[in-house]
Amino acid sequence: MSELTGTMTVYPDPTALADGVAEWLTQLASTKDDVFTVCLSGGSTPRRLYERLAQSPYREQFPWKDTHWFFGDERFVPTDHKDSNFRMVSEALFSKVPIPDGHVHRIVTERPTAEDAAADYDKALRDFYGSSHLDPNRPMFDVMFLGLGPDGHTASLIPGEPILDERNKWVASVAHGRPEARISMTYPVIESSRALAFLVTGKEKTPMLRAVRAGDTSVPAGRLVTSGDIEWFVDRDAAAE
Ligand SMILES: O=C(O)[C@H](O)[C@@H](O)[C@H](O)[C@H](O)COP(=O)(O)O
């Protein structure tokens, strides 16, 4: 049983959650005296956070020049496609704040196959990390943002997909993503984070939120194992309070 209890902060609604997490991330980033690395999630809940970060006071306070941005997963679509996570984050955040060139590390989907795109990003991560061995004492990310699907998926660690058993690759393709094939980080690299920050809103998530926090390893999110911090940022509906 892997305990994912962590710390849960309950906000009245998704708007308050976005502001609270923006504050948390800004404070965390400001304590780091060197490069700060954030891995982003897709989904509607994280989008509110990205939009809030682009507004005052975070727009002025956040250390954009010291931060590198990564993607935990991506849909295998062009970057101008409505389902692209990169497009979503670009519209919500990247286009509105002063991020230095080379600090956004997107999953390049303009490749012949999802497998090619995954292999490219796998190499890019290893190059950035500077090694092909993930040292538990040197996590790759300061913060890994994760959503939670009603079926217990997170990133594109989707029930029934071979990626759930992938322990060597850092990035793999997911043939049966919804609505398209996907590219996703695997467990080892997602777990190589100082903090896993789950963003969960809505009544439909309540059962899975409770199950995963209680350590239900029958679903993908419940199988995450980390020595880092676990932060649950949820709204009142998801917490069913
Ligand atoms: O690319 C994606 O869509 C995410 O990787 C996915 O794992 C998402 O985080 C969950 O499906 C929750 O999404 P919501 O927060 O929108 O419910």
The ligand as an ORCA input file, in Angstrom:
! r2SCAN-3c Opt
* xyz 0 1
  O      -3.485     15.963    -20.502
  C      -4.334     15.770    -19.617
  O      -5.558     15.914    -19.767
  C      -3.838     15.404    -18.250
  O      -2.636     14.772    -18.364
  C      -4.823     14.550    -17.513
  O      -4.179     13.590    -16.688
  C      -5.652     15.464    -16.628
  O      -4.815     16.043    -15.641
  C      -6.763     14.688    -15.939
  O      -7.555     14.102    -16.956
  C      -7.622     15.606    -15.069
  O      -8.120     16.639    -15.897
  P      -9.093     17.769    -15.256
  O      -8.286     18.459    -14.216
  O      -9.440     18.636    -16.433
  O     -10.262     17.039    -14.690
*
